Amino acid sequence: MFETSEKMKKLPPYLFAEIDKKRKQLIAEGHQVISFGVGDPDLPTPERIVRAMQKAVEDPSVHRYPFGKGRADFRKAIADYYKKYSDVHLDPDKEICVLIGSKEGIAHFPFTCINPGDITLVPEPGYPVYQIGTILAGGIPYLMPIVEQNHFLPDLSKIPQNVVEKAKILYLNYPNNPTSACADIDYLKAVITFCKKHQIIILYDAAYHEIYFDGKRPVSFLSIPGAKDIGIEIHSLSKTYNMTGWRIGWACGNEKLVSALATLKENIDSGTFEAIQIAGIECLAGPQDDVEEMRKIYQKRRDVLVEGLKKLKFEVKIPQATFYLWLNVKQNSITFAENLLLKAKIIVTPGVGFGPSGEGYVRFALTVDVEKIKKAIEKMEQAISEV
Ligand SMILES: Cc1ncc(COP(=O)(O)O)c(C=O)c1O
């Protein structure tokens, strides 16, 4: 009789898959659902990128196994992007490895350095894959609460010494999912100093680096002196270019860490379809007006949602980046989300799903157009007045 492994048994149900199941079920029952649940852009991939892919796919030379760290021309485009926007120098041959989406790299990286019983330092609330990757690699996640009083940054001084000594990886993600917080230079410098002292690798998840508001570009982790000594940054085209379905991202930074991940990947996958990598060159090297336009769209949505929630008397912290709004609802997050679903057919993600310190919060993804956001506010107002 088939029985799953002990590691599989330790995995929680994948939060966003569960939410999507619920959404589909309600739609099948004939309800009009407004979903702020999953962070999956509703906007299409820009046409210039779709065209680049269509052209690329016609060339039979890209139909074969891609293998290796990724196409040299795409890795060069990545290096040029870092130079141009963040003044970071990366060697395309040694310090960049293309991924099948950043989730893939995040999930696989612990296999390169975790031995049974090793600890990883995982922010919570946070993207679930840091814990999942650790568990599957045989490690033990140590959860670092990120709370509003500390600007949603892990307080490293609170990690017990015996945990620090056994820690192999520290995960950081700014701009942050789910809290939308950003990390400043001084904080990142302090983390780098701490991790260098204790020989801890930093896995920096920069998936939302390009989604920022009010013209305030987030700090680039790799631009901070010393980052490359111990850090690997994982980045993605998913959110910047509305390409979640395409599955493309990259790891970059410390040569040894990048190379270990590339070696692991050579053994378990065969790389990212080359036509997608060619489209990736168009993403980064082409004109960025569409990205600017998309930021404006999210900013408008943010403003409409913030205004609406304030009208409903919520205390709202205005997001400076990401397409999330992290709302303190001052009550049990699951009860709040369930009530909203039941009474208004609105999906939000209960904060506790991202970790115990997410209790009391819910996450709204701004992947819903302005008209629907206005409608959602009306429905919420009605639902609240019925309580
Ligand atoms: C913080 C964070 N990192 C990584 C990812 C994965 O993105 P992808 O695998 O599409 O590159 C997500 C997706 O939601 C995310 O929220």
The ligand as a Tripos MOL2 file, in Angstrom:
@<TRIPOS>MOLECULE
LIG
   16    16     1     0     0
SMALL
NO_CHARGES

@<TRIPOS>ATOM
      1 C1          7.8870   36.0460   -2.2570 C.3       1 LIG1
      2 C2          7.7430   35.2190   -3.4680 C.ar      1 LIG1
      3 N1          8.8240   34.6260   -3.9820 N.ar      1 LIG1
      4 C3          8.7540   33.8530   -5.0610 C.ar      1 LIG1
      5 C4          7.5600   33.6300   -5.6940 C.ar      1 LIG1
      6 C5          7.5250   32.6970   -6.8710 C.3       1 LIG1
      7 O1          7.4240   33.3310   -8.0760 O.3       1 LIG1
      8 P1          7.7740   32.5740   -9.4330 P.3       1 LIG1
      9 O2          8.0450   31.1500   -9.1140 O.co2     1 LIG1
     10 O3          6.5670   32.7400  -10.2860 O.co2     1 LIG1
     11 O4          8.9870   33.2430   -9.9720 O.co2     1 LIG1
     12 C6          6.4020   34.2220   -5.2130 C.ar      1 LIG1
     13 C7          5.1120   33.9690   -5.8600 C.2       1 LIG1
     14 O5          4.0650   34.3530   -5.4240 O.2       1 LIG1
     15 C8          6.4990   35.0430   -4.0660 C.ar      1 LIG1
     16 O6          5.4240   35.6300   -3.5420 O.3       1 LIG1
@<TRIPOS>BOND
     1     1     2 1
     2     2     3 ar
     3     2    15 ar
     4     3     4 ar
     5     4     5 ar
     6     5     6 1
     7     5    12 ar
     8     6     7 1
     9     7     8 1
    10     8     9 2
    11     8    10 1
    12     8    11 1
    13    12    13 1
    14    12    15 ar
    15    13    14 2
    16    15    16 1
@<TRIPOS>SUBSTRUCTURE
     1 LIG1         1 GROUP 0 **** ****
